[in-house]
Amino acid sequence: MHIFFHEGSTMQDRFISTIGEGQRDPLLATLRESHQYNVVIHSVDGRELIDSKGKKLLDFASCNYIGFDQDQEALLAEGVKAAREFGIHTSRARLMGYHTLFSNLEEKLAHFMGGEEALLFPNTTLASIGIIPALMRHGDLIILDKAAHATMYQASQVARDKGALLKSYENEDFDSLKNILEEHRSAPRKMVCVDGVYSMTGDYANLPKLLPIIRKHNALLYIDDAHGFGFIGENPTPQMPYGFRGNGVINHYGCQKDDPILYVAGTAKGLAAASAFALVTPKMKEFLMAYAKPLDYTHPSTPFALGILNAALDLLPKVGEERRLKVFQMTHTLVEGLRQMGFYVMTKTLFPIISVWVGETDRLLEASRKLYNKGIFLTSCPYPTMPRGKEALRLTITSSNKPEHIDALLDAFQSIALDWRSIGAPFHPMDLEGS
Ligand SMILES: Cc1ncc(COP(=O)(O)O)c(C=O)c1O
């Protein structure tokens, strides 16, 4: 037994070591040096953490924007009830059969979103991996926004294996999108894939510009709203630019049922429930149930997770508005503070994803380490998580953060600003022009 284990692990390591340096991207080595990687969290008190080295950290790396991950009192009981009633696990793949928990929740989600039907997936990643290759086949055209999430790219690569053509365009370069659609107008099916809320900038898919192009070219717009669902929603106002109800980017822009959209939402970030869903027509639902691989081969979300999702949908209208306002105020203070210090913050929307431009690896790593040492836990984004020249420090704000956390964060960034000034480092990509 011992010998078998030893040989097995040696072969595993040989597989890794025979991938030559030149074939690896530098992500792992870079992240290791950032200290903001593999942080093992020992204890949690809201957004105040202690890691396994005993370091106290303020958490600016959570995507549970309205703090439902910390709502044990309100949500846990329903998760446990679902597990008691239907079992700890689902026992089988979705296609074979499922509990009423699934059908009831799908009805509730479709109603909440103003759609016809919903179809649950275990998570957003598996929704994309299931849906995109199921729909896009030989001769079809997939166009990816280059800023869209990597999981849609992975899903599109599977579709490309089946003969679909894969193209991409720079975010917001709508002329280039039009040209690709025009050039491949004879493709039987055309799909354009975008994030609802971009995971690095917090900006929203420009649906007012995209939809007329999509309609004109008989295409389908695939929207991954992993960040937007549960947070942004309908009827935005200047006082509440995120909008209301948390019913996602499509309601934020007032989209209609007959718009050419396939909307997919993750529930893990907004509602702290390990699941996802697509808004579909009955015909699409029947098709995907059979042909989206994660539904016929993979276990679905557990009854516990779906119980949490059910309770979270009930809690959302009760606490959502107040918590979104809190997030807006803290995000506003943070962005203003960072901008006053001279930092370039990539946000048009004040969505609580705040990426501070650094623009190169060494300074990114130095800042990441310094911020960790000052007790700030954030997402360090070197190449290839960001394109070269756009390396950034990503901060996320949730309603479980406190105004004093923002003060501490700004203090920590003040010391980064001092460091950068002392060496004449650029604060903005434009500072590099002509240098
Ligand atoms: C835009 C986007 N899509 C998908 C995902 C993956 O979501 P999930 O954890 O539901 O698979 C993420 C995760 O951060 C994301 O930012």
The ligand as an SDF file (V2000), in Angstrom:
LIG
                    3D

 16 16  0  0  0  0  0  0  0  0999 V2000
  -18.3150   36.3910  -13.9930 C   0  0  0  0  0  0  0  0  0  0  0  0
  -18.1180   35.1020  -13.2580 C   0  0  0  0  0  0  0  0  0  0  0  0
  -18.6740   33.9700  -13.7390 N   0  0  0  0  0  0  0  0  0  0  0  0
  -18.5470   32.7940  -13.1090 C   0  0  0  0  0  0  0  0  0  0  0  0
  -17.8460   32.6830  -11.9400 C   0  0  0  0  0  0  0  0  0  0  0  0
  -17.7820   31.3470  -11.2630 C   0  0  0  0  0  0  0  0  0  0  0  0
  -18.9370   31.2370  -10.4840 O   0  0  0  0  0  0  0  0  0  0  0  0
  -19.3320   29.9090   -9.7200 P   0  0  0  0  0  0  0  0  0  0  0  0
  -18.5620   29.9050   -8.4540 O   0  0  0  0  0  0  0  0  0  0  0  0
  -20.8150   30.0230   -9.4980 O   0  0  0  0  0  0  0  0  0  0  0  0
  -18.9920   28.7510  -10.6020 O   0  0  0  0  0  0  0  0  0  0  0  0
  -17.2370   33.8130  -11.3870 C   0  0  0  0  0  0  0  0  0  0  0  0
  -16.4820   33.6800  -10.1210 C   0  0  0  0  0  0  0  0  0  0  0  0
  -15.8880   34.5060   -9.5780 O   0  0  0  0  0  0  0  0  0  0  0  0
  -17.3780   35.0500  -12.0580 C   0  0  0  0  0  0  0  0  0  0  0  0
  -16.7770   36.1550  -11.5760 O   0  0  0  0  0  0  0  0  0  0  0  0
  1  2  1  0
  2  3  1  0
  2 15  2  0
  3  4  2  0
  4  5  1  0
  5  6  1  0
  5 12  2  0
  6  7  1  0
  7  8  1  0
  8  9  2  0
  8 10  1  0
  8 11  1  0
 12 13  1  0
 12 15  1  0
 13 14  2  0
 15 16  1  0
M  END
$$$$
